[in-house]
Amino acid sequence: MRRLNSSSVRSAFTLIELLLVLVILGILAAVIVPKFAGRPEQARKSRAQTDVKNIETALDMFETDNGRFPSAEEGLQALITQPGSLSNWHGPYLKGVGAKDPWGNPYVYRYPGTQNANGYDLYSTGQDGKDSSGNEINNWSQK
């Protein structure tokens, strides 16, 4: 009979050692992954809130110069390009904020507003893109 050398017997990992390493990696993943998983969505919400505030500021400047807010027909485009009939327009009032929210949906502007009876409604429909789903980032519940 051949005699096995002690160094040749221990040349591979046992199944128990491999399972132990997998369990340790699983525990680490369970602890670390949730901490980073929600960050992109949180960043999108924060950007949408900032965009809404920037658009509000631009709308207030438009109203100061022209004595009124843009009509629903003019929309937010009136902050970027001059509507034909306004002689006191000193825009563009809005730079760096696109017409779309971080989820690729257009910002919704309504004047006169239904939530702000004496002003306008401005909001993003949020991640799901549905109006009135409760996920909106708006100018009436942030105040």
Sequence and secondary structure as in RCSB ss.txt:
>XXXX:A:sequence
MRRLNSSSVRSAFTLIELLLVLVILGILAAVIVPKFAGRPEQARKSRAQTDVKNIETALDMFETDNGRFPSAEEG
LQALITQPGSLSNWHGPYLKGVGAKDPWGNPYVYRYPGTQNANGYDLYSTGQDGKDSSGNEINNWSQK
>XXXX:A:secstr
     HHHHTSS  HHHHHHHHHHHHHHHHHHHHHHHTHHHHHHHHHHHHHHHHHHHHHHHHHHHHSS   TTTG
GGGGTS  TT SS       S  SB TTS B EEESS SSSTTS EEEE TTTT TTSS  EESSS  
